[in-house]
Amino acid sequence: MKSQPIVGARLFTAAMEAAGYRCQCGGECGNPHAKDAGRCPREHDHYTSKHGRRVRLMAAPVDPLATDVAAAGLPASELRAWCPDCHTAAARLARKRLPAAPKEQCGLFDL
């Protein structure tokens, strides 16, 4: 039996079954995953390498910048299986692509 979280197990299981218990990153993390036809090869409860750590996939929104509050209300059909490394890298890249906020010009005597 595959491991699953204590809270939200039904939602997690639905998202994982739809993904085949495999990370659904298709290059959003910046890695083209060229060896595996463009999809991350990591599978839930498998090891990353011979001496690596065990992969625990998570069910998270397709948009890696979605807030936790927004993600909590999503149905399983709007969630995707992510490995932690791909999700973190995809969020980092998405933040970089956001338009920069205009900087306010400070006056000479503003403290």
Secondary structure, DSSP 8 states (H G I E B T S, - for coil): -----STTHHHHHHHHHHHTSB---SSTTS---GGGTTS---BTT-BSSTTS-B---EEEESSTT--HHHHHT--GGGEEEE-HHHHHHHHHHHHHHS---------TT--
